[in-house]
Amino acid sequence: LAQHRRRHFSAPMTFQQPPAVRSQSSHGTEQRKSKGLTPRLFSRSKSSSRSAGAAPMRIEFRVVFRNGGVACDPFATYSDSALHAALMSALPEGMTGNLMPSTDSKGQPAVLVRAQASDINTMYELRSQVVSGDFMSALTRHLRSHVKSERRSQRLEISKRADAGQSTTGMPEPPAKDADLDSMEAGANEMTIMEEETVWEKIRLLLPWQNDEDKADAEMKSTKRELQQARQALKERRQQVAELEARCNELTERLATMSKEDCPASDAIESIPPPAAPAEEKYAEPEPVAEAPVAAVNNNPTAANYVAIEELTPEQWQKIKDLKAAYLAAGGELDEYGDIFILRFLVDKDWKYEKALKKAKSTAAWRAKSGVNGFRKQIASGLVYNEIPNIKELFTTVAVSNAHSRTKAGDLMTFIDYGSLDVNKFFKLLDNSQYFDINNFILEYVSYHSDKLTQETGALVRQFMVIDAGGIGLAHVSLRMFIRFKPIMPLADLYYPELLGGARVLNAAWALHQGWKLVKPLLSKQIQDMVGILDCKHTPGALLKVADPEAVPDFYGGTCTTIPRPAVDWYPKAGMEGVDAAAICPGKKLGAYMRRTLVPDGAPLSSGTK
């Protein structure tokens, strides 16, 4: 019994002696107290603890029935006669009892069993059976037996009436099978033993299945607690990362301020050895992020895949015609420069039609989904560069000059002073979605005008990118920058074939390593090979290899002192609505060069702008 109590009781048991016993033992207790002795605990036997003519003892307990794992109301499922018969069969000899509908402490349907006996031994026998679960087993066994017997009788009666041609209307229809009885189980969870109104004992029991449910609840609570702890740790870790990033930005800006060279921060940063490399190691081929000697850069003014329209063969024109039809069938849209647009896919795949077709179909699907077809239509209808949504805000965060001039090969040359980018302002003024649309608009703008120039000049025109990396720090190659640039980096490679003709990264310092490692996997091998990276030592005069002096800004060794046309007519400038003349074109190199033309009154940059 003690073992059963430890296993099943979740609340302490309380015992009270019957009134008759207390009256018999009070005299002995008084005597022991008068002698200064500790009162003796009541220890008389159960059988001798009742006086003659005492009222019968009662026991009450609630039984919860489950069928198929769900608590059920047996009074709604089985007949009262079967339930009472099962109860009388399960009770020990000499006991009587009844049962009635009830609910337990959790609100589940339950059966309240009330039994009584004049013999205390019989009462404690039932108590022991309830605690051990034997009574519930006997109750369900007898209930199954009685219910099956009733159902057999009902089936026989219905069968007899049917054979005799009598009506069976109104007779209860028993289930065809007794599967519901096989899954029936019962358990007691509350028990009280009393004599008249005096409660001797109260016991709270665990239902047989409650232990598993408690384990599941405990496991869920533990999981929730661990999740909360993990979220808190993640929050703290993010805070630490943010603090470290802010510290790195601060130190990078301090180094840039301390540097007296024309390349801000680059020489100071180069004095710090790159990670996982000796300090004296020079950047060399074949690592794309390494310092590339001038001789290793392809400075041939005529691109290796130079294409003259008049030199195309009839077979090539037929491929253009076939691919154009397939592109339109795939849902693509073309304008007056459609032949040039399609030509780029075939040149990109070395005139291999099947490969070009695959790329053209994927491009048609992406353009329809992304909405860039609408962008191109706006540009063809006369939309100017400074009318691109949010382009004026972009011009206050970084110095950029798209389609500034032409290379010797005829490609449009774009300049970006990446070191002038105000990272915090960049994220404050533009969200990722807005910058994504700006990038797509610029791609469409350059693509449209490249196609237009191709038709006018008779040679395939591409874009030549010049990126000045002088002054970049860890803020420029941070995780949030990578997250913003990651969706847009592969777009030109995937959906604008032969738009990029080459790229030069100037004034590269070791911080560029981190950025290039993040960006490089997003680009194809073909695009990677077009990129030439030069440090401060090899930057001066490098652009004169690919463009005439009058096309190169003076601070890069050229003779161009103002933005040439038509680019100067495209850009946002002072006096335009929505243009912050005190903030556009930040930076001391490209930004200062552009402000000569776009802010002709010479107004200085506002404080806080690079």
CORQUI-V995259 format. One record per residue. N is the residue number from 1. BURIAL is # if it has 24 or more other ideal C-beta (glycine too) atoms within 12 Angstrom, else .. Layout:
BEGIN
n;burial
N;BURIAL
N;BURIAL
END
This chain:
BEGIN
n;burial
1;.
2;.
3;.
4;.
5;.
6;.
7;.
8;#
9;.
10;.
11;.
12;.
13;#
14;.
15;.
16;.
17;#
18;#
19;.
20;#
21;#
22;.
23;.
24;.
25;.
26;.
27;.
28;.
29;.
30;.
31;.
32;.
33;.
34;.
35;.
36;.
37;.
38;.
39;.
40;.
41;.
42;.
43;.
44;.
45;.
46;.
47;.
48;.
49;#
50;#
51;.
52;.
53;.
54;.
55;.
56;#
57;#
58;#
59;#
60;#
61;#
62;#
63;#
64;#
65;#
66;#
67;#
68;.
69;.
70;.
71;#
72;#
73;.
74;#
75;.
76;.
77;#
78;#
79;.
80;.
81;.
82;#
83;#
84;#
85;#
86;#
87;#
88;#
89;#
90;#
91;#
92;#
93;.
94;.
95;#
96;.
97;#
98;.
99;#
100;.
101;.
102;#
103;.
104;#
105;.
106;.
107;.
108;#
109;#
110;#
111;#
112;#
113;#
114;#
115;#
116;#
117;#
118;.
119;.
120;#
121;.
122;#
123;#
124;#
125;#
126;#
127;#
128;#
129;#
130;#
131;#
132;.
133;#
134;.
135;#
136;#
137;.
138;#
139;#
140;#
141;.
142;#
143;#
144;#
145;.
146;#
147;#
148;#
149;#
150;#
151;#
152;.
153;.
154;.
155;.
156;.
157;.
158;.
159;.
160;.
161;.
162;.
163;.
164;.
165;.
166;.
167;.
168;.
169;.
170;.
171;.
172;.
173;.
174;#
175;.
176;.
177;.
178;.
179;.
180;#
181;#
182;.
183;.
184;#
185;#
186;#
187;#
188;#
189;#
190;#
191;#
192;#
193;#
194;#
195;#
196;.
197;.
198;.
199;.
200;#
201;#
202;.
203;#
204;#
205;#
206;#
207;#
208;#
209;.
210;#
211;.
212;.
213;.
214;.
215;.
216;.
217;.
218;.
219;.
220;.
221;.
222;.
223;.
224;.
225;.
226;.
227;.
228;.
229;.
230;.
231;.
232;.
233;.
234;.
235;.
236;.
237;.
238;.
239;.
240;.
241;.
242;.
243;.
244;.
245;#
246;.
247;.
248;#
249;#
250;.
251;.
252;#
253;#
254;.
255;#
256;#
257;.
258;.
259;#
260;.
261;.
262;.
263;#
264;#
265;#
266;#
267;#
268;#
269;#
270;#
271;.
272;.
273;.
274;#
275;.
276;.
277;.
278;.
279;.
280;.
281;.
282;.
283;#
284;.
285;.
286;.
287;.
288;#
289;#
290;#
291;#
292;#
293;.
294;#
295;.
296;.
297;#
298;#
299;#
300;.
301;.
302;.
303;#
304;.
305;#
306;#
307;#
308;.
309;#
310;.
311;.
312;#
313;.
314;.
315;.
316;#
317;.
318;.
319;#
320;#
321;.
322;.
323;#
324;#
325;.
326;#
327;#
328;.
329;.
330;#
331;.
332;#
333;#
334;#
335;#
336;.
337;#
338;#
339;#
340;#
341;#
342;#
343;#
344;#
345;#
346;#
347;#
348;#
349;#
350;.
351;#
352;.
353;.
354;.
355;.
356;#
357;#
358;.
359;#
360;#
361;#
362;.
363;#
364;#
365;.
366;#
367;#
368;.
369;.
370;#
371;.
372;#
373;#
374;.
375;#
376;#
377;.
378;.
379;#
380;#
381;.
382;.
383;.
384;.
385;#
386;#
387;.
388;#
389;#
390;#
391;#
392;#
393;#
394;#
395;#
396;#
397;#
398;#
399;#
400;#
401;#
402;#
403;#
404;#
405;#
406;#
407;#
408;#
409;#
410;#
411;#
412;#
413;#
414;#
415;#
416;#
417;#
418;#
419;#
420;#
421;#
422;#
423;#
424;.
425;#
426;#
427;.
428;.
429;#
430;#
431;.
432;.
433;.
434;#
435;#
436;#
437;#
438;#
439;#
440;#
441;#
442;#
443;#
444;#
445;#
446;#
447;#
448;#
449;#
450;#
451;#
452;#
453;#
454;#
455;.
456;.
457;.
458;.
459;#
460;#
461;#
462;#
463;#
464;#
465;#
466;#
467;#
468;#
469;#
470;#
471;#
472;#
473;#
474;#
475;#
476;#
477;#
478;#
479;.
480;#
481;#
482;#
483;.
484;#
485;#
486;.
487;.
488;#
489;#
490;.
491;#
492;#
493;#
494;#
495;#
496;#
497;#
498;#
499;#
500;#
501;#
502;#
503;#
504;#
505;#
506;#
507;#
508;#
509;#
510;#
511;#
512;#
513;#
514;#
515;#
516;#
517;.
518;#
519;#
520;#
521;.
522;.
523;#
524;.
525;.
526;.
527;#
528;#
529;.
530;#
531;#
532;#
533;#
534;#
535;#
536;#
537;#
538;#
539;#
540;.
541;.
542;#
543;#
544;#
545;#
546;#
547;#
548;.
549;.
550;.
551;#
552;#
553;#
554;.
555;#
556;#
557;.
558;#
559;.
560;#
561;.
562;.
563;#
564;#
565;.
566;.
567;#
568;#
569;.
570;#
571;#
572;#
573;#
574;#
575;.
576;.
577;.
578;.
579;#
580;#
581;#
582;.
583;#
584;#
585;#
586;#
587;#
588;#
589;#
590;#
591;#
592;#
593;#
594;#
595;#
596;#
597;#
598;#
599;#
600;.
601;.
602;.
603;.
604;.
605;#
606;.
607;.
608;.
609;#
610;#
END
